Amino acid sequence: MTAFQILEMKHFMAKLLTEDCFDSFLLEKASVSCAVSYEIDGRVNPEFYQDDETPDASCPFLPWKSIRPVLFQMIRGKHTPLSFKFVLHLMPQYVPGVMKGADPSLKPEQVQALVLTIKYDGSAIRLTTGTAFSSFVPDKTLDAQWDKTMRQFLSRKEIACRE
């Protein structure tokens, strides 16, 4: 697990809420405190959809790109939010690519999620990586590989941060 502090908050927020920068993620949950507080459960309700538009069953959470405009509308305005927290999961199809540098005995089905938590506390934005497994895994090479992948991702997307 690694924590990254964002150095250019306005630039980061534009990338997060108005660009496709984080569209390879799913939203597990979100909380935003502005004039009122919002809590969003990112779990998809399949019964909401008609048969021809049912979302991918392998992704239990809503894609970031579909909730991003809603969150942008909540946050934008004259006043900075008091706080927010977004818990994102890397989309399952990208997990095997991250796993290439990890223990070869680890199987993709053992990985429940590669998590990125984005938290604003009123003064700073911090990103924290994490891994979740479906069973106990003593090896920590995937944790290190996920941290490395996020460092590369932030650099490639020109997001200034420090660990």
Secondary structure, 3 states (H helix, E strand, C coil): CCEEEECCHHHHHHHHHHCCCCCCEEEEEEEEECCCEEEEECECCHHHCCHHHCCCCCCCEEEHHHHHHHHHHHHCCCCCCCEEEEEEEECHHHHHHHHCCCCCCCCHHHEEEEEEEEEECCCCEEEEEEEEECCCCCCCHHHHHHHHHHHHHHHHCCCCEEC
